[in-house]
Every structure is written in structure tokens, then in C-alpha cells.
Amino acid sequence: MSETGETTQSPKMGRIRDFLASRRSVLRDYFTAISGSAGRLVFSLVYFIALANTLSIADFGLFATASAAGVMLSRILSFGFISALYRVATVRPNLIGVFTGGFLLLGLLSLPVLALAGWLVFALFFAGDLGIWIFATVVFAEALLWRPVEVVVIVNNGMGKFGRAAILVIMGTVLRAAAALAFIFWPKHDLAAWSSFYIAANGLSFAIAFGFFYPRQRLRFRPELYWRRLADSIYVAGAEVLFYLQMEFDKLLVLSIGGPHLAGIYAIVMRLVDLTAIPIRTFTMMLVQKMMRTPEMLARFGIRAGIESGVFAISTLALGALAVLLYFFPRALGGNVSEAAPLVGLALLVPAFRNLVEYHAELLFARGQTLIRAFNLALLAGFKGMLLWWALTRLTDTAGMVLSLNLVFAALYLASAMLTYTMLRWPAKTF
């Protein structure tokens, strides 16, 4: 107490208060954005439980693998010009109308390439197990309905409208969850029936996103601006395809080697792993925006190490908590999921290493090093393919296969860290 009876504030407490005051807007934006992730997590879990326990395990495996392929193929849409649209929304939002015109133009031009790539993926991985029209329906829903919804989310996040983006993310996940719940009461529980529900849910999300959430700017076409950025966009598209290839290649390999039922068990485990990554992606999204404006922010080793340690700890704790729940209550997420419940804890370190590899890729994107990012992801995709092929062809039991994923993803993380932090020494590219 001072002589006047007032409490004297310590210098340390004053510094903490000043720090929090200076970061108040950042914290507000983060918690607004994370609210979308929290809502998405809850409704994604509802969607997963309903669908995984309504379809047979084999059909769920086929759908999950086809959906993963659709997400990978969706990155071909507009030849990656979405990246230019995101940068414009972040640093020059008055040009959104111009670059939306570029997205639409290049989107039309990319459709034949998308169709050819889809046919090749089907012929290589799905021809013996899944009808081509069902596969085409799932890819259409992912690439031409849901990917544009993600574009609306990306543009709103770039403009700093995190609340609108969060609402849209939650709404899209609610519609998918509602479709899965309605599907429970449908007379037929096969993939052909579910694909119609899936198209309807994603189509409604598309209509709402562009009807109510896209910025109202006059659509304009400036081809000279698009061609100037086309090479960079193609690098991004290639990198995104390679990124999702190395992220989802394990599902395709399991389907090819073990068949639909094993693919279903594996897809259930990896879907639970994916759910733990949803909150982490909000953090990396905001970090990317910060780095676009201040590319030098990660120059200090202490900051880089602190971020990676935090991502690792949160990811591991999230899956660990889920594994404990399923250990004591294996049927907590349904009968089909209970068959995979004992395997969840065996993949304990997988989400941490996966999230860190994704974080590395986002760092290079934020700094404009798109060609280097594509090159790194190509190397990682090949490396992961070799490691997974070795593990899946030599380990006959499912538990051993899941356990080996910890080593596979640890090796990928080390390779990614070496490539990424070597390239971060190079100067960033501004927009």
C-alpha cells in the first residue's frame, strides 16, 4: 500500500497488463476464429458418428477415401488462383471483384484438367471397388461445391471478418451433420443413397455462402493481372495437390493393399486424428496472415521453437484425451467406431507430426515461396509413399500398421523441418 492508501502496482504486473492491452485485438480475432473451429469440431463429430455407424465399415472406408481424393483433386480448381484471391483479400481488398473474375475464368479452364485427373485417380485406386458415378458424385461435391465454399471462408478471413467466416464454417458442418442424421432414417444405407445426401448438403452450403457471405463487389475481368500471377498460382495448386497427396496417400494405399474393410477401420482412426487438428488450423491461418504483413517475424529461434512445441503438445494431448475416453468407453462413439477404438492410442504422436508438417507448408506460403513449397511437398510425398509402402506391405496386423505411423510421420516431420527452415533463410517474396 502507498502512503495514500492506494495499492501500488508492481512493474511486472504493469508490463503484463500493457502486453495484453496491445494484443487485445489479436486475442479477440483469435477467439472469434476459434469459435468457428470449436463449432466445426462439435458438428464434425456428430457428422462422423452418424455416418460411420450408418454405413457399413467397408462403405465408410470407400467414402472416406473417395472424399480424401476429392479434396486433393479440388486443389486443381482454378489452377490455384485461390491463393492470389486470398492475398488480395488480406492486403488489397478493393481488388476482390477483379480477382474473383480471375478465379471464375481460370475455374472454367481448369475443369477438363480436373476431370482427367479424377479419371486417373479412379482408374488407379477405385476401379475394382467403387462405381465411377458414385466416385464422380463425391469428387463433384468436394471440388465444385465445397471448395468454393472454402473460398468464401478464405476471403472473409483474409479481410479480417473472422466472425462471418466462423459462422459459415459452422453452417457448412451443420448441414453435413444434418444430412448424416437424416440418412439414418433413409430406407437404404448404401453409398449410392448417401452420395445424393452429400450433394444436397454441399449444394445448399454453396448457395448460402455465395448468396449471403461473399463480399459485394462489382465483378471485373483484368486478364493481364491474372496471367502475371498464373505461374505462382500453378505452383500453389501443384503444392496443394502434393500436400494432400502426402496427407491422404495412406488411405489410398490401405484401400489398394487391404481392401475396403481395412480401409474403413483405418479411415475411422485417421478421421479421429483429423478432428484433433481443427483448432490448430485456426492458429496457423492467423499466423500466415501475420507473416504476409511481417515476413521477418519468425527470425528468432526461440519463437519458432515455442510455436512448434505448443502445436506438438496440444495435438498430442487432444488425441490422448480421446484415446483415454475410448479405452474406458469403447462404444461411446458407436458400434462401428468401437472396432477401431483400441487403435486410437497407438497413433498418439501422428496428429502432432502431421500438424507440424502442415504448419511448415503454411510458413512457406505466407512468405510467397510457392515454388520452393511445391518442391518440398513433392519430396515429402515421395518420401511418405516409400515409407508407407514399406510399412503396409511388411506389417500384416492392423495394430502394428497404426503403430508404425508414428515413426513414418516423425521421419516426415524431420525431413520437412530441415527443408523448410533451410529455405526460410532466403528472402521472402512480397505480393
Contacts in CASP RR format, 6 or more apart in sequence:
PFRMAT RR
TARGET T0000
AUTHOR 0000-0000-0000
METHOD contacts of the structure
MODEL  1
MSETGETTQSPKMGRIRDFLASRRSVLRDYFTAISGSAGRLVFSLVYFIA
LANTLSIADFGLFATASAAGVMLSRILSFGFISALYRVATVRPNLIGVFT
GGFLLLGLLSLPVLALAGWLVFALFFAGDLGIWIFATVVFAEALLWRPVE
VVVIVNNGMGKFGRAAILVIMGTVLRAAAALAFIFWPKHDLAAWSSFYIA
ANGLSFAIAFGFFYPRQRLRFRPELYWRRLADSIYVAGAEVLFYLQMEFD
KLLVLSIGGPHLAGIYAIVMRLVDLTAIPIRTFTMMLVQKMMRTPEMLAR
FGIRAGIESGVFAISTLALGALAVLLYFFPRALGGNVSEAAPLVGLALLV
PAFRNLVEYHAELLFARGQTLIRAFNLALLAGFKGMLLWWALTRLTDTAG
MVLSLNLVFAALYLASAMLTYTMLRWPAKTF
1 7 0 8 1.000
1 8 0 8 1.000
2 8 0 8 1.000
20 27 0 8 1.000
26 286 0 8 1.000
29 160 0 8 1.000
29 162 0 8 1.000
29 286 0 8 1.000
30 282 0 8 1.000
30 283 0 8 1.000
30 286 0 8 1.000
32 162 0 8 1.000
32 163 0 8 1.000
32 166 0 8 1.000
33 157 0 8 1.000
33 162 0 8 1.000
33 163 0 8 1.000
33 165 0 8 1.000
33 166 0 8 1.000
33 282 0 8 1.000
33 285 0 8 1.000
33 286 0 8 1.000
34 279 0 8 1.000
34 282 0 8 1.000
35 163 0 8 1.000
35 166 0 8 1.000
36 163 0 8 1.000
36 165 0 8 1.000
36 166 0 8 1.000
36 167 0 8 1.000
36 169 0 8 1.000
36 170 0 8 1.000
36 282 0 8 1.000
37 166 0 8 1.000
37 169 0 8 1.000
37 278 0 8 1.000
37 279 0 8 1.000
37 281 0 8 1.000
37 282 0 8 1.000
38 279 0 8 1.000
39 169 0 8 1.000
39 170 0 8 1.000
39 173 0 8 1.000
40 169 0 8 1.000
40 170 0 8 1.000
40 173 0 8 1.000
40 278 0 8 1.000
41 275 0 8 1.000
41 278 0 8 1.000
41 279 0 8 1.000
43 170 0 8 1.000
43 173 0 8 1.000
43 174 0 8 1.000
43 176 0 8 1.000
43 177 0 8 1.000
44 173 0 8 1.000
44 177 0 8 1.000
44 275 0 8 1.000
44 278 0 8 1.000
45 275 0 8 1.000
45 333 0 8 1.000
46 177 0 8 1.000
46 180 0 8 1.000
46 181 0 8 1.000
47 173 0 8 1.000
47 176 0 8 1.000
47 177 0 8 1.000
47 180 0 8 1.000
48 271 0 8 1.000
48 272 0 8 1.000
48 275 0 8 1.000
48 333 0 8 1.000
49 333 0 8 1.000
49 334 0 8 1.000
49 337 0 8 1.000
50 177 0 8 1.000
50 180 0 8 1.000
50 181 0 8 1.000
50 183 0 8 1.000
50 184 0 8 1.000
51 60 0 8 1.000
51 63 0 8 1.000
51 180 0 8 1.000
51 183 0 8 1.000
51 194 0 8 1.000
52 60 0 8 1.000
52 268 0 8 1.000
52 271 0 8 1.000
52 333 0 8 1.000
52 334 0 8 1.000
52 336 0 8 1.000
52 337 0 8 1.000
53 333 0 8 1.000
53 334 0 8 1.000
53 335 0 8 1.000
53 336 0 8 1.000
53 337 0 8 1.000
54 180 0 8 1.000
54 183 0 8 1.000
54 184 0 8 1.000
54 189 0 8 1.000
55 63 0 8 1.000
55 189 0 8 1.000
55 190 0 8 1.000
55 191 0 8 1.000
55 194 0 8 1.000
56 189 0 8 1.000
56 336 0 8 1.000
57 261 0 8 1.000
57 264 0 8 1.000
57 265 0 8 1.000
57 268 0 8 1.000
57 336 0 8 1.000
57 339 0 8 1.000
58 259 0 8 1.000
58 260 0 8 1.000
58 261 0 8 1.000
58 263 0 8 1.000
58 264 0 8 1.000
59 190 0 8 1.000
59 191 0 8 1.000
59 194 0 8 1.000
59 260 0 8 1.000
60 264 0 8 1.000
60 267 0 8 1.000
60 268 0 8 1.000
60 336 0 8 1.000
61 251 0 8 1.000
61 255 0 8 1.000
61 260 0 8 1.000
61 263 0 8 1.000
61 264 0 8 1.000
61 266 0 8 1.000
61 267 0 8 1.000
62 126 0 8 1.000
62 129 0 8 1.000
62 130 0 8 1.000
62 191 0 8 1.000
62 255 0 8 1.000
62 260 0 8 1.000
62 263 0 8 1.000
62 264 0 8 1.000
63 138 0 8 1.000
63 191 0 8 1.000
63 194 0 8 1.000
64 251 0 8 1.000
64 263 0 8 1.000
64 264 0 8 1.000
64 267 0 8 1.000
64 270 0 8 1.000
64 271 0 8 1.000
65 125 0 8 1.000
65 126 0 8 1.000
65 248 0 8 1.000
65 251 0 8 1.000
65 252 0 8 1.000
65 254 0 8 1.000
65 255 0 8 1.000
65 263 0 8 1.000
65 267 0 8 1.000
66 126 0 8 1.000
66 130 0 8 1.000
66 134 0 8 1.000
66 135 0 8 1.000
66 138 0 8 1.000
66 139 0 8 1.000
67 138 0 8 1.000
67 142 0 8 1.000
68 244 0 8 1.000
68 248 0 8 1.000
68 251 0 8 1.000
68 252 0 8 1.000
69 118 0 8 1.000
69 121 0 8 1.000
69 125 0 8 1.000
69 126 0 8 1.000
69 135 0 8 1.000
69 138 0 8 1.000
69 139 0 8 1.000
69 248 0 8 1.000
69 252 0 8 1.000
70 138 0 8 1.000
70 139 0 8 1.000
70 142 0 8 1.000
70 143 0 8 1.000
71 142 0 8 1.000
71 244 0 8 1.000
71 248 0 8 1.000
72 121 0 8 1.000
72 241 0 8 1.000
72 244 0 8 1.000
72 245 0 8 1.000
72 248 0 8 1.000
73 114 0 8 1.000
73 117 0 8 1.000
73 118 0 8 1.000
73 121 0 8 1.000
73 139 0 8 1.000
73 142 0 8 1.000
73 143 0 8 1.000
73 241 0 8 1.000
74 139 0 8 1.000
74 142 0 8 1.000
74 143 0 8 1.000
74 144 0 8 1.000
74 146 0 8 1.000
74 147 0 8 1.000
75 147 0 8 1.000
75 237 0 8 1.000
75 238 0 8 1.000
75 240 0 8 1.000
75 241 0 8 1.000
75 243 0 8 1.000
75 244 0 8 1.000
76 110 0 8 1.000
76 113 0 8 1.000
76 114 0 8 1.000
76 117 0 8 1.000
76 143 0 8 1.000
76 237 0 8 1.000
76 241 0 8 1.000
77 107 0 8 1.000
77 110 0 8 1.000
77 114 0 8 1.000
77 143 0 8 1.000
77 144 0 8 1.000
77 147 0 8 1.000
77 148 0 8 1.000
78 102 0 8 1.000
78 103 0 8 1.000
78 104 0 8 1.000
78 106 0 8 1.000
78 107 0 8 1.000
78 110 0 8 1.000
78 233 0 8 1.000
78 237 0 8 1.000
79 106 0 8 1.000
79 107 0 8 1.000
79 109 0 8 1.000
79 110 0 8 1.000
79 113 0 8 1.000
79 230 0 8 1.000
79 233 0 8 1.000
79 234 0 8 1.000
79 237 0 8 1.000
80 106 0 8 1.000
80 233 0 8 1.000
80 234 0 8 1.000
80 236 0 8 1.000
80 237 0 8 1.000
80 238 0 8 1.000
80 240 0 8 1.000
81 99 0 8 1.000
81 102 0 8 1.000
81 103 0 8 1.000
81 106 0 8 1.000
81 107 0 8 1.000
81 226 0 8 1.000
81 229 0 8 1.000
81 230 0 8 1.000
81 233 0 8 1.000
82 103 0 8 1.000
82 151 0 8 1.000
82 154 0 8 1.000
82 233 0 8 1.000
82 236 0 8 1.000
83 232 0 8 1.000
83 233 0 8 1.000
83 236 0 8 1.000
83 365 0 8 1.000
83 370 0 8 1.000
84 99 0 8 1.000
84 226 0 8 1.000
84 229 0 8 1.000
84 232 0 8 1.000
84 233 0 8 1.000
85 96 0 8 1.000
85 99 0 8 1.000
85 100 0 8 1.000
85 103 0 8 1.000
85 151 0 8 1.000
85 154 0 8 1.000
85 155 0 8 1.000
86 154 0 8 1.000
86 155 0 8 1.000
86 158 0 8 1.000
87 292 0 8 1.000
87 431 0 8 1.000
88 95 0 8 1.000
88 96 0 8 1.000
88 98 0 8 1.000
88 99 0 8 1.000
88 431 0 8 1.000
89 96 0 8 1.000
89 154 0 8 1.000
89 155 0 8 1.000
89 156 0 8 1.000
89 157 0 8 1.000
89 158 0 8 1.000
89 159 0 8 1.000
90 158 0 8 1.000
90 159 0 8 1.000
90 289 0 8 1.000
90 292 0 8 1.000
90 293 0 8 1.000
91 292 0 8 1.000
91 293 0 8 1.000
91 431 0 8 1.000
92 431 0 8 1.000
93 158 0 8 1.000
93 159 0 8 1.000
93 215 0 8 1.000
94 217 0 8 1.000
96 155 0 8 1.000
96 159 0 8 1.000
96 215 0 8 1.000
96 217 0 8 1.000
97 215 0 8 1.000
97 217 0 8 1.000
97 218 0 8 1.000
97 219 0 8 1.000
97 220 0 8 1.000
98 220 0 8 1.000
98 221 0 8 1.000
98 222 0 8 1.000
98 225 0 8 1.000
99 225 0 8 1.000
99 226 0 8 1.000
100 214 0 8 1.000
100 217 0 8 1.000
100 219 0 8 1.000
101 219 0 8 1.000
101 220 0 8 1.000
101 221 0 8 1.000
102 221 0 8 1.000
102 223 0 8 1.000
102 226 0 8 1.000
103 151 0 8 1.000
104 219 0 8 1.000
105 221 0 8 1.000
105 223 0 8 1.000
105 226 0 8 1.000
106 226 0 8 1.000
106 230 0 8 1.000
106 233 0 8 1.000
114 143 0 8 1.000
118 139 0 8 1.000
122 130 0 8 1.000
122 132 0 8 1.000
122 135 0 8 1.000
122 136 0 8 1.000
125 252 0 8 1.000
125 255 0 8 1.000
125 256 0 8 1.000
126 132 0 8 1.000
126 135 0 8 1.000
126 255 0 8 1.000
129 255 0 8 1.000
129 259 0 8 1.000
129 260 0 8 1.000
130 191 0 8 1.000
134 191 0 8 1.000
134 192 0 8 1.000
134 195 0 8 1.000
137 195 0 8 1.000
137 196 0 8 1.000
137 198 0 8 1.000
137 199 0 8 1.000
138 195 0 8 1.000
138 198 0 8 1.000
140 199 0 8 1.000
141 195 0 8 1.000
141 198 0 8 1.000
141 199 0 8 1.000
141 202 0 8 1.000
141 203 0 8 1.000
142 202 0 8 1.000
145 199 0 8 1.000
145 202 0 8 1.000
145 203 0 8 1.000
145 205 0 8 1.000
145 206 0 8 1.000
146 202 0 8 1.000
146 205 0 8 1.000
146 206 0 8 1.000
148 206 0 8 1.000
148 209 0 8 1.000
148 210 0 8 1.000
149 168 0 8 1.000
149 172 0 8 1.000
149 202 0 8 1.000
149 205 0 8 1.000
149 206 0 8 1.000
149 209 0 8 1.000
152 168 0 8 1.000
152 209 0 8 1.000
152 210 0 8 1.000
152 213 0 8 1.000
152 214 0 8 1.000
153 165 0 8 1.000
153 168 0 8 1.000
153 169 0 8 1.000
153 209 0 8 1.000
155 214 0 8 1.000
155 215 0 8 1.000
156 162 0 8 1.000
156 163 0 8 1.000
156 164 0 8 1.000
156 165 0 8 1.000
156 168 0 8 1.000
156 213 0 8 1.000
156 215 0 8 1.000
157 165 0 8 1.000
157 285 0 8 1.000
157 289 0 8 1.000
158 289 0 8 1.000
159 215 0 8 1.000
160 289 0 8 1.000
164 213 0 8 1.000
167 213 0 8 1.000
168 208 0 8 1.000
168 209 0 8 1.000
168 213 0 8 1.000
171 205 0 8 1.000
171 208 0 8 1.000
172 201 0 8 1.000
172 205 0 8 1.000
175 201 0 8 1.000
175 202 0 8 1.000
175 204 0 8 1.000
175 205 0 8 1.000
176 198 0 8 1.000
176 201 0 8 1.000
176 202 0 8 1.000
176 205 0 8 1.000
178 201 0 8 1.000
179 197 0 8 1.000
179 198 0 8 1.000
179 200 0 8 1.000
179 201 0 8 1.000
180 197 0 8 1.000
182 197 0 8 1.000
183 189 0 8 1.000
183 193 0 8 1.000
183 194 0 8 1.000
183 197 0 8 1.000
186 193 0 8 1.000
186 197 0 8 1.000
232 368 0 8 1.000
232 370 0 8 1.000
232 371 0 8 1.000
235 370 0 8 1.000
235 371 0 8 1.000
235 373 0 8 1.000
235 374 0 8 1.000
236 365 0 8 1.000
236 370 0 8 1.000
236 373 0 8 1.000
236 374 0 8 1.000
238 374 0 8 1.000
238 377 0 8 1.000
239 361 0 8 1.000
239 365 0 8 1.000
239 370 0 8 1.000
239 373 0 8 1.000
239 374 0 8 1.000
239 377 0 8 1.000
242 374 0 8 1.000
242 377 0 8 1.000
242 378 0 8 1.000
242 380 0 8 1.000
242 381 0 8 1.000
243 358 0 8 1.000
243 361 0 8 1.000
243 377 0 8 1.000
243 381 0 8 1.000
245 381 0 8 1.000
246 357 0 8 1.000
246 377 0 8 1.000
246 380 0 8 1.000
246 381 0 8 1.000
246 382 0 8 1.000
246 384 0 8 1.000
246 385 0 8 1.000
246 412 0 8 1.000
247 354 0 8 1.000
247 358 0 8 1.000
249 381 0 8 1.000
249 384 0 8 1.000
249 385 0 8 1.000
249 388 0 8 1.000
250 266 0 8 1.000
250 270 0 8 1.000
250 384 0 8 1.000
250 388 0 8 1.000
250 392 0 8 1.000
250 405 0 8 1.000
251 263 0 8 1.000
251 266 0 8 1.000
251 267 0 8 1.000
251 270 0 8 1.000
253 385 0 8 1.000
253 388 0 8 1.000
253 389 0 8 1.000
253 392 0 8 1.000
254 262 0 8 1.000
254 263 0 8 1.000
254 266 0 8 1.000
254 392 0 8 1.000
255 263 0 8 1.000
257 392 0 8 1.000
257 393 0 8 1.000
262 398 0 8 1.000
265 339 0 8 1.000
265 340 0 8 1.000
265 343 0 8 1.000
265 398 0 8 1.000
266 398 0 8 1.000
266 401 0 8 1.000
266 402 0 8 1.000
268 336 0 8 1.000
268 337 0 8 1.000
268 339 0 8 1.000
268 340 0 8 1.000
269 340 0 8 1.000
269 343 0 8 1.000
269 344 0 8 1.000
269 347 0 8 1.000
269 402 0 8 1.000
270 347 0 8 1.000
272 319 0 8 1.000
272 322 0 8 1.000
272 344 0 8 1.000
273 319 0 8 1.000
273 347 0 8 1.000
273 350 0 8 1.000
273 351 0 8 1.000
273 354 0 8 1.000
275 322 0 8 1.000
276 315 0 8 1.000
276 318 0 8 1.000
276 319 0 8 1.000
276 322 0 8 1.000
276 351 0 8 1.000
277 315 0 8 1.000
277 351 0 8 1.000
277 354 0 8 1.000
277 355 0 8 1.000
277 358 0 8 1.000
279 314 0 8 1.000
279 318 0 8 1.000
280 311 0 8 1.000
280 314 0 8 1.000
280 315 0 8 1.000
280 355 0 8 1.000
280 359 0 8 1.000
281 358 0 8 1.000
283 311 0 8 1.000
284 358 0 8 1.000
284 359 0 8 1.000
284 362 0 8 1.000
285 362 0 8 1.000
287 307 0 8 1.000
287 362 0 8 1.000
287 366 0 8 1.000
288 362 0 8 1.000
288 363 0 8 1.000
288 365 0 8 1.000
288 366 0 8 1.000
289 366 0 8 1.000
290 297 0 8 1.000
291 297 0 8 1.000
291 298 0 8 1.000
291 363 0 8 1.000
291 366 0 8 1.000
291 367 0 8 1.000
292 366 0 8 1.000
292 431 0 8 1.000
295 366 0 8 1.000
295 367 0 8 1.000
295 428 0 8 1.000
295 430 0 8 1.000
296 428 0 8 1.000
297 303 0 8 1.000
298 304 0 8 1.000
298 307 0 8 1.000
298 363 0 8 1.000
298 424 0 8 1.000
304 421 0 8 1.000
307 359 0 8 1.000
308 356 0 8 1.000
308 359 0 8 1.000
311 352 0 8 1.000
311 355 0 8 1.000
311 356 0 8 1.000
311 359 0 8 1.000
312 352 0 8 1.000
312 356 0 8 1.000
313 352 0 8 1.000
315 351 0 8 1.000
315 352 0 8 1.000
315 354 0 8 1.000
315 355 0 8 1.000
316 348 0 8 1.000
316 349 0 8 1.000
316 351 0 8 1.000
316 352 0 8 1.000
318 351 0 8 1.000
319 344 0 8 1.000
319 345 0 8 1.000
319 347 0 8 1.000
319 348 0 8 1.000
319 350 0 8 1.000
319 351 0 8 1.000
320 345 0 8 1.000
320 348 0 8 1.000
322 344 0 8 1.000
323 344 0 8 1.000
323 345 0 8 1.000
323 348 0 8 1.000
325 332 0 8 1.000
326 332 0 8 1.000
326 333 0 8 1.000
326 337 0 8 1.000
326 338 0 8 1.000
326 341 0 8 1.000
326 342 0 8 1.000
326 344 0 8 1.000
327 341 0 8 1.000
327 342 0 8 1.000
327 345 0 8 1.000
330 338 0 8 1.000
330 341 0 8 1.000
330 342 0 8 1.000
331 337 0 8 1.000
331 338 0 8 1.000
331 341 0 8 1.000
333 341 0 8 1.000
342 399 0 8 1.000
343 398 0 8 1.000
343 399 0 8 1.000
343 402 0 8 1.000
346 399 0 8 1.000
346 400 0 8 1.000
346 402 0 8 1.000
346 403 0 8 1.000
346 406 0 8 1.000
347 402 0 8 1.000
347 403 0 8 1.000
347 405 0 8 1.000
347 406 0 8 1.000
348 406 0 8 1.000
349 406 0 8 1.000
349 409 0 8 1.000
349 410 0 8 1.000
350 405 0 8 1.000
350 406 0 8 1.000
350 409 0 8 1.000
353 406 0 8 1.000
353 409 0 8 1.000
353 410 0 8 1.000
353 412 0 8 1.000
353 413 0 8 1.000
354 409 0 8 1.000
356 413 0 8 1.000
356 416 0 8 1.000
356 417 0 8 1.000
357 380 0 8 1.000
357 409 0 8 1.000
357 412 0 8 1.000
357 413 0 8 1.000
357 416 0 8 1.000
360 376 0 8 1.000
360 416 0 8 1.000
360 417 0 8 1.000
360 419 0 8 1.000
360 420 0 8 1.000
361 373 0 8 1.000
361 376 0 8 1.000
361 377 0 8 1.000
361 416 0 8 1.000
361 420 0 8 1.000
363 420 0 8 1.000
363 424 0 8 1.000
364 370 0 8 1.000
364 372 0 8 1.000
364 373 0 8 1.000
364 376 0 8 1.000
364 420 0 8 1.000
364 423 0 8 1.000
364 424 0 8 1.000
365 373 0 8 1.000
367 424 0 8 1.000
367 428 0 8 1.000
367 429 0 8 1.000
368 428 0 8 1.000
368 429 0 8 1.000
368 430 0 8 1.000
368 431 0 8 1.000
369 423 0 8 1.000
369 426 0 8 1.000
369 428 0 8 1.000
369 429 0 8 1.000
372 423 0 8 1.000
372 426 0 8 1.000
376 416 0 8 1.000
376 419 0 8 1.000
376 420 0 8 1.000
376 423 0 8 1.000
379 415 0 8 1.000
379 419 0 8 1.000
380 412 0 8 1.000
380 415 0 8 1.000
380 416 0 8 1.000
380 419 0 8 1.000
383 411 0 8 1.000
383 412 0 8 1.000
383 415 0 8 1.000
384 408 0 8 1.000
384 412 0 8 1.000
387 408 0 8 1.000
387 411 0 8 1.000
387 412 0 8 1.000
388 408 0 8 1.000
391 401 0 8 1.000
391 404 0 8 1.000
391 405 0 8 1.000
391 408 0 8 1.000
392 401 0 8 1.000
395 401 0 8 1.000
395 404 0 8 1.000
END
